């Protein structure tokens, strides 16, 4: 089997999480500047076999897409252009950032709580856990 990688896309930073090769355990991978996402993924895919990308799909409480969705659509085009053999899927990411902040608040010291990149990475973990139905 190969890994599944999740993406919590942001205009500035993007959080990444990944499964183990057996797709049982989800771990935070990294938070990267969004402008460096494609080169980062190219490098990662040289080292690891990934069969699927799961991208967080942000919606409002009423289910309508947020203003970030057009940027995510552009990202999907880029991903398919560079990594056409890797399947792309979506996972509703409603409230993952809030849930990530709550987790960080209860599990990390004050200094670590200020690390905004940690929220993105934990959000990517939550997206992938929900996708795999680990809850």
N, C-alpha and C positions, 0 to 999 in steps of 0.2 A: 504494500500500500504506500501511498504518498501523503504528504502533509496537506492540510487545508490552511490557508492563510486568510485572516480577516483584516479589513481596512476600515478604520474609523476616520473618514476623510474630513479634513478641515482646510480652510483657506490658507492658514499659516502653518499648522502642524498636522501630521497624520499619524494616528496610532496604529500599531500593527500587533497582531497576536497570531499564534500558530499552534497547530496540533503537533503531537508526536507522530511518527510515521504510521502508527497503528490507529491514529485518530481517536485516541482515548482521552489524553490529557491536553488541556489548553494552557498555554503559557504566554505571557506578554513577551513580545519580541523586541520592539523598539518604538520610539517616537522620532519621526524624521521631519525635517522641513518639507512641506508639500512640494516645493520646487525641485527637491532632490529625490522624490519618491521613485520615479522610473529608474534612474541609475542605481538606487539602493536595491530595488527589486531585481534588476538585471544581475547584480553582484550576488544577491541571496540565491537566486535560481541557479547560478553556476555551482553553488555549494550544496543545495538541497533540492529534492524532487518535490514539487508542489503540483497537485492535480486540480485544485480549485481555489478560486478567490471568492471570498464572501464580503460584500461591501455593505456597510450600514446604510440603510435608506431612511433618511429623516422625514418624518411627517408631523403635522400639527395634531393636536388632540382630536380634531374632527376627521383625521385621516387624509387630509389633503397634503401634497408634497410641500416641503419648505423651499425657501429661495435658494438653498444649496443644491437642490436636485439637478439643475442644468449643469453645474460644475461637475457633479458626479457623472452625469451622462457623458460629458467631455472626457472625464477620466476613463470611463469604460471604453470609449473609442480608442484612446491611447493604449490602454492595456491590451485590447484585442489586436492592435497594430503591432505591438512589440512582443506579445505573448499569446498569439492566436491559438496555440494548442492547449492553453489552460482555460478551463471552464470558469465562467463568471456567474455568480448568483447574488441575490440580495437578501438582506435580513432587516426587518423593521427595527429601527434603533430608537424608538420612542422612549424617552426618559433614561437612556443608558448613561448619559453624562451626569444626570442627577444621582442615579444609583451609584455610579463610579465615585462621585464626590462623597457620598454617604459612606461607602466602603473605606475610602482613604481616611476620612475623618475618624472612623472608629479603629483603624488598624495602623496608622502611621503617626509618628511624632510631628509636632508643630512645624518644624523646618521642612520636612518632607511633604507636608500638606500643601505648601506654597508652590510646589513643583507642578506647573500646569501641564507639562508633558506627561506626567504620571496619570492624569485624568484621561488623556487620549489613549494611553496604553491600556488602562483598566477598561475603558469603554470598548476597545477592540476585543478584549478578553470576553466581556459580557455579550457582545454581538455574536462571537463565535460559540460561546456556551449556549446561547438561545438557539442559534442555528442548529446545533447538534442536539438540542433538547436535553441539556444537562440539568435543567431546573425541574 
